[in-house]
């Protein structure tokens, strides 16, 4: 009976080691993804919008989707 409990203990130790390894791999993947997003964000801030280039930027959807359209949102007074 003791050998069964020792075997069960080894199984639990292996499973916790597996979960620890899987957690470390997941943490590294999330870290690399977050680092990539941060690097892209820095690139956009410095290269694309840096040196006052944001003043010359025009959105491709500018003027197409109004938050307020006076033709639609007029209050009819009777």
ABEGO torsion letter per residue (X at the ends): XAAAAAAAAAAAAAAAAAAAAAAAAAAAAAAAAAAAAAAAAAAAAAAAABGGAAAABBBAABGABBABBAAAABBBBX
